[in-house]
Each structure stands twice: as structure tokens, then as C-alpha cells.
Amino acid sequence: MDIGVALPTTVPGADGRQLVEFARRAERLGFHSLTVVDRMVYDNYDGIVALSAAAAVTERIKLVTAILLAAYRPSAVELAKQLASLDRLSGGRLIVGVSAGMREDDYLATGTDYRTRGRRLDAMIEELKDVWRGAGPVPGVGPRPAAGDIPFWAGGHSPAGLRRAAKHGIGWISPGGPPHKYPDLVTRFKGLWEEEGREGAPRMGANCYVSLGPGGKELATEHMLSYYAYMGTMAEHLAAGAITDEGRLRDVVDGYAANGCDELLLLSCTADPAHLDRIADVVLR
């Protein structure tokens, strides 16, 4: 199983120099991917911009939007150009993970319709593909992706989200949860994959929050209660699920690996690049 780490773009107070060093160190330590999450109405860095900075200081590591809320962006053509530019800048290392999202204010802020976000996302995926192959509403928008196309990865627990991933994606990314529940999700998704007539095996991913070292639990609680404040009391449940112990992290990694996960994406609750060394000591060495 591959291990990826998220750039701490949503951690309050994260400094741009920390993000750049985070990217450098993640590649040097041997992580498989760098990911970003997406929000509009929050004090976070834009994920596409952050991955562009990471692309400039790395050469090998995969760059993944996990997850990009594409449907709150008013223009699919502009988004296609941004993503293709990032892909070319990185030498073809980009994977576009997408989902419809749960926050209405993100859509209100950009003047897009929250109620039709799923249908809009389905249409945007097709339009992004059209633009990348030189078609689209006005042909000629460039640049072209490095390999002519960019793979999609998708998330979302809803029936529509799972179906979207099976139809358009290389696989599916779980938003999280205990490893022992993961096999049921894998089985369910593989059934949809087969129904869509897809060949080969889907790439199964999962997210997991991590905050190791002194004060790790407090940092996790502070970060997650802020980021998930819109979920009310559920934010406390999510914060309690963050991994703050090295032994538990090893158990979770082993559990996901045994239960069908191809790539586990670890989200740091601190912007300190040294946190990556703590994580690597547990999961890579």
C-alpha cells in the first residue's frame, strides 16, 4: 500500500515557507503523493496554487487534489486550463480527485447552485475532458496535459458520488473511518465498477488525520474543531478519531493495507514539516 501526505493548507497560521518545505521533505522521505483538500469559505490556501508551489520544488512525488470541489467553480474551461497548467508544470504528475462537497456557503460565495452540484460536477468532468483534448465550447484552449489527459479520482459516500467514481475515476477515495469497515466499501464500489463496464482493478484510497508527538492531541482537536465547525457536535467525534499515537498509526496503516486499500492519505494537523519525520518513522521505515 502506498502512503501519501496532505499539504497542511487548511491548518490555521500555516506559513508559505512551511508548505514548500513540507513538499520537499515529503518527497525526500519517500511518500508516494502530496494531496490537498478544498474549501472556499475558510482561511486556507487554494489547493491548485499550493500544488503548483509543490511542483516547483519536487520531481517525483504524485500531486493529488483529494478532494477538489470542482462544481463550485463557475467556469469549467478556466478550471481545465489551471489543471492542465499544473499538470504540465509538474511533468504529468497530477491526479484530479473530485467530489460535490457538503458546504452550501462555498457555492454561495462563487454564485453557483448548491442544489444541482452533483449534476454540475458530472457535466464538468465531461467538459474538462473535452477541453484537454482540444475541443470544448471554444476549441484551442491550452495547454494540453502532459500525457494528453489527466486521470480523475473521486470521493463521496452518496450513491451518486460512488457511481461517479465508478464511471469516471481510476477508483474511489473514502473520507475516512475505521479500517475494519473498509472491506464493505471496497466490495460495494467494485460492484459499481463492474456495472459500469470498467476493466482492471479500481484504485482504492482513504483519508486519515494524524497528529503525533507532544501536544498532538491538542493540535488535532484545535484544527479539526475549526475546520469542521459547520458540522456541529460531529466535529468533536471527528477530532476524537484523529491518530495521535505511533502504535495506533501503525495498526491503522496495517489494517487498511490488509483490507483492500491501495493508498492511504495522511492529513497532518500541524504545518510543522518535522511532523513528516515522525510519520515516516512509523509508516515508511
Number of C-alpha atoms within 10 A of each C-alpha: 16 16 19 26 27 26 32 27 26 26 22 17 12 17 14 14 9 17 22 21 18 24 30 19 18 24 22 12 15 15 22 19 26 27 27 24 23 23 21 18 14 13 13 18 23 15 22 21 13 19 26 18 18 23 26 14 14 18 13 15 22 19 28 27 23 27 24 23 22 23 27 26 19 14 12 22 21 14 17 25 19 16 24 25 20 25 26 17 17 24 15 19 22 28 21 21 26 29 26 25 22 14 14 15 16 22 23 14 12 13 12 18 16 19 10 11 21 18 12 18 22 19 13 20 19 13 19 22 17 17 26 24 18 16 14 18 11 9 12 13 17 16 20 21 23 18 12 13 17 20 15 19 28 29 26 21 14 10 11 14 21 24 21 26 26 25 19 18 25 22 26 30 29 21 15 17 13 11 19 12 12 22 15 12 17 20 12 12 21 20 12 18 26 15 12 14 10 16 8 9 11 20 17 23 28 22 19 22 21 25 27 22 13 9 10 19 19 13 20 26 21 15 18 21 20 16 19 15 13 12 13 10 11 13 18 15 13 18 22 15 17 22 23 22 14 18 10 12 22 14 13 18 21 15 16 22 16 15 16 19 23 18 21 25 27 25 21 28 29 24 22 15 21 13 18 22 13 14 22 15 11 14 16 12 8
